[in-house]
Amino acid sequence: MTNERYEPTKAEMLAALVTGNTEMTQKMATVQRSHRFPTHLFIQIENMARVAGVPVSVIINELIDCGLEAVRQELPEDIVGQLTCVTNDQMERLATSEKEAVKKPAPATRNKSQSKK
């Protein structure tokens, strides 16, 4: 018998976010970068964000994380080490850390007497 706890994959966590079965909070350093998406991919990303009720940037980041997790599993450890190390140049370019609630509670509805002021 093993004492290992099941750790969901990044893809399972993203699917749970999209279906409304989990909430996420992210804390990370960010780098702004412009990217052109093929239309057929961006439509799916935008629709996934709409269904999940989160910003498109959250879905893009989570999809990239899912892809990186899957590719790392197929690579030799020495290459994975090269992908995950942070150089001094990269450290200098990092923005300040940000913490953002990915799913926010729905705003409270106003009653009729408050909305007619």
C-alpha atoms as one frame of an Amber mdcrd trajectory, in Angstrom:
protein
   0.000   0.000   0.000   1.330   3.422  -0.882   0.825   6.750   0.896   1.081
   8.840  -2.278  -1.614  11.491  -2.661  -3.161  11.925  -6.068  -2.047  15.186
  -7.672  -4.321  16.320 -10.509  -2.658  17.276 -13.762  -2.649  20.872 -14.985
  -5.170  19.818 -17.635  -7.498  18.341 -15.005  -7.275  21.552 -12.965  -8.055
  23.698 -16.011 -11.012  21.469 -16.926 -12.332  21.831 -13.370 -11.998  25.621
 -13.629 -13.871  25.711 -16.944 -16.681  23.502 -15.654 -16.996  25.543 -12.469
 -15.805  22.775 -10.144 -12.851  24.674  -8.671 -11.505  28.127  -7.987  -7.920
  29.202  -8.411  -5.650  31.858  -6.999  -2.419  32.623  -8.773   0.703  34.255
  -7.440   3.434  34.830  -9.958   5.886  37.236 -11.448   4.745  38.384 -14.865
   6.308  39.417 -18.140   4.267  41.222 -20.758   4.692  39.844 -24.259   2.655
  40.288 -27.422   1.717  37.187 -29.406  -0.327  36.524 -32.552  -2.678  33.569
 -32.235  -4.095  31.544 -35.094  -7.792  32.440 -35.237  -9.004  28.846 -34.767
  -7.037  28.597 -31.520  -7.973  32.013 -30.168 -11.691  31.378 -30.726 -11.443
  28.286 -28.537  -9.414  30.157 -25.903 -11.866  33.049 -25.848 -14.845  30.693
 -25.607 -13.169  28.714 -22.827 -12.635  31.942 -20.869 -16.272  32.925 -21.404
 -17.549  29.546 -20.200 -15.219  29.626 -17.179 -16.004  33.248 -16.386 -12.326
  34.206 -16.204 -10.079  36.536 -18.211  -8.631  35.232 -21.487  -5.126  35.714
 -20.079  -5.874  33.161 -17.332  -6.856  30.544 -19.910  -3.804  31.280 -22.070
  -1.466  30.921 -19.079  -3.135  27.720 -17.908  -3.031  26.185 -21.406   0.667
  27.000 -21.710   1.234  25.437 -18.285  -0.676  22.306 -19.393   1.406  22.017
 -22.541   4.687  22.526 -20.723   3.752  19.896 -18.142   2.961  17.383 -20.910
   6.167  18.092 -22.851   8.378  17.937 -19.724   7.124  14.394 -19.135   8.463
  13.397 -22.553  11.913  14.972 -22.155  15.094  13.685 -20.522  15.724  15.112
 -17.021  18.801  17.087 -18.109  16.763  18.991 -20.697  13.931  19.589 -18.207
  16.557  21.082 -15.888  17.655  23.446 -18.651  14.045  24.535 -19.228  13.320
  25.281 -15.591  16.498  27.135 -14.573  16.297  30.927 -14.352  19.220  32.977
 -15.664  20.381  36.270 -14.152  19.197  38.074 -17.296  15.728  36.582 -16.891
  15.631  37.553 -13.203  16.392  41.152 -14.092  13.447  41.292 -16.509  10.843
  39.940 -14.120   8.068  42.254 -13.022   6.910  42.457  -9.434   4.866  39.585
  -8.061   1.122  39.792  -8.459  -1.584  37.840  -6.705  -4.933  37.644  -8.431
  -8.064  35.685  -7.625  -8.931  33.906 -10.846 -12.627  33.423 -10.122 -14.339
  36.212  -8.281 -17.754  35.912  -6.639 -20.663  37.277  -8.656 -21.637  40.826
  -7.662 -24.604  41.164  -5.344 -27.826  42.011  -7.123 -29.496  45.293  -6.268
 -33.112  45.356  -5.224 -35.568  47.538  -7.168 -35.665  50.313  -4.563 -31.878
  50.802  -4.827 -31.741  50.824  -8.628 -34.235  53.689  -9.136 -32.361  56.453
  -7.286
